[in-house]
Structure formats: structure tokens, C-alpha cells
Amino acid sequence: MTNDFRIYIERGLTVPGTIWGANPGARTHRAALGLEIEAVDKGGFAESAGLREGDLLLSLRGIRLHDTQQLWTVLALTEAGTSADLSWARGREAMSGKATF
């Protein structure tokens, strides 16, 4: 977003929107072992999978997630309508599920 603003200021150009891939249906932030779920969007992928606020997302589509960049890379390679396995921790309990984007 900052780069888009810089292009606009320097050259007077706007950049078309980007399609980022599948929507995770949640907001996250990096934690020591994965991505902590901050909020879950009603009706989104995360809610369908069973994720709740405070859960720690560990893997998606068999890929271990250590940071937000990895999450966005997996999502960019995932089309809407794709089913995906995921794993997470809720407190000390290991959980897993499957949902469709």
C-alpha cells in the first residue's frame, strides 16, 4: 500500500487492485509458533473450519505456517472453491479440520 501511494505521489499513477487468492476469513498476527487468530469473519473459511479467536494456526494445505508471508503465499496459490486441510492449537489441545474457500 505504501508503494502504491509512493507511485501515486511521484508519478500521478494509480495501481489496479490485485487479486490475492483465497480469503482466509480471519485476521491474524505472528506468534512464536504460528499465527494467532485475532478475529474470525462470519461465514468465512476460518469459521467453517472451526477456528476461533485466540486459536494458533499452525498449518494450511500441509504447509507449516511460521509467519503471515507464508500464509499469503499459500492463499495466493489457492483458488476459491478449493478444500483445504488445516491444523491449529486451542490452548494445549491440537486440532485439525477441513473447509472450502
Buried (B, 14 or more C-beta within 10 A) or exposed (E): EEEBEEEEEEEEEEEEEEEEBBBBBBBBEBBEEBBBBEEBEEEBBBBBBBBEEEBBBBBBBEBEBBBEEBBEBBBEEBEEEBEBEBBBBBEEEEBEBEBEB
